[in-house]
Amino acid sequence: MEKITEAPSKYRHLEKMPVQELLQNINNEDKTVPLAVEKAIPQIGSLIEAIVGKMKEGGRLFYIGAGTSGRLGVLDASECPPTFGVPDDWVIGLIAGGDTAIRKAVEFAEDSETQAWEDLQQHYIDHQDVVIGIAASGTTPYVVHGLKTCQENNIITGCITCNINAPISAYADHPIEVVVGPEFVTGSTRMKAGTAQKLVLNMISTSVMIQLGRVLDNKMVDMHLSNSKLVDRGTKILMNALEINYEDAQQQLLRHGSVRKAMEAYHNT
């Protein structure tokens, strides 16, 4: 299989480029990423519909990946509870090598053909759940064999990769291939490929949560009030929605613990 993600950069002698030229060239490459993602919107939409259907029945969403891909999955999963007020086990990110690998590479962890399924079993995965494998190359054994075993156990699978007809796609019911081309630094898939994966993950988790009713109008009405900035944001949402002053809005927010609960209580009085 020819890996576009490993193709030589179209730029040469990077070490001789002035800083401004480096930045301009990197930025020029980055501009192409959203256009590549746009081409995959139909496939992304199909996967989202499958996820929403399963989660409405009580299922969960899992991400599995290694290296940068795994970290992006963990990042997206970890942002769902504070942003949308959902339980920690609605969206779960698993990375080859475990939590240690989030900060430091764990040698050869991604080469295991059994570890992904073992990691998923720790969470009692079943046919109600959906598993998305994330791998820029589409060849990572941890992810490929994780999805293969999921399919063998009648679990819906999806993937996010940056190569055409990647091995991972063969085991994805809903494959998403975002072809961003060679990286600025040859093979450095934390760059364009990583950006593409992050954009797709944003689309998936945000759209799923909206479909599940975790956004009202365009507001995060279930967000966790975990710092002063978010308390202020929630207060201002209530001010506008209920047409009350800042002090009263903040009092209502802190009393009820979320924008949604404060709004419901206000309308029920």
PEVENNOR-V278015 format. One line per field, one symbol per residue. phi: phi as a letter, one per 40 degrees, with the letter a starting at -180 (. if undefined). psi: psi as a letter, one per 40 degrees, with the letter a starting at -180 (. if undefined). burial: + if it has 9 or more other C-alpha atoms within 8 Angstrom, else -. A space follows every 50 residues. Layout:
phi=???
psi=???
burial=???
This chain:
phi=.ccccbccdcbbfdccccdccdcccccccccccdcccdccddcccccdcc cddcccchcbbbbbabfdcccccccccccccccbgcdcbcbbbbbdggdd ccbbdbdgcccccbccccccccbfdacccbbbcbadcgbdddcdcccdcc ccbfbcbbabbbbcfcdcccbbcbcbbbccgccdbdgccccccccccccc cdccccccccccgcbbgbbccbccccacccccccccccdccbfbcccccc ccccccgaccccccccccc
psi=hhhdeeiiieiifdeehidddddddddddddedddddddedddddddddd ddddddeeiihihhiibddddddddddeeddddefiidedhhhhhheadd eddhhhhedeeheeddddddddefiaeeihhhhhhddeehdddddddddd ddffhhiiihieihfiddddehdghhhhheaiidhhegeebddddddddd dddddddddddefehhbfigeeihgeiddddddddddddddefiiddddd dddddeeiddddddddee.
burial=---++++-+------------+--++--+--+++-++--+--++-+++-- ++-++---++++++++++++++++++++-+++++++-+-++++++++--+ ++--++--++-++++++-++------++++++++++++++++++++++++ +---+++++++++--++++-++-+++++++-+++-++-+-++++++++++ ++-++-++++---++----++++++----+++-++++++----+-+--++ -++--++++-+++-+----
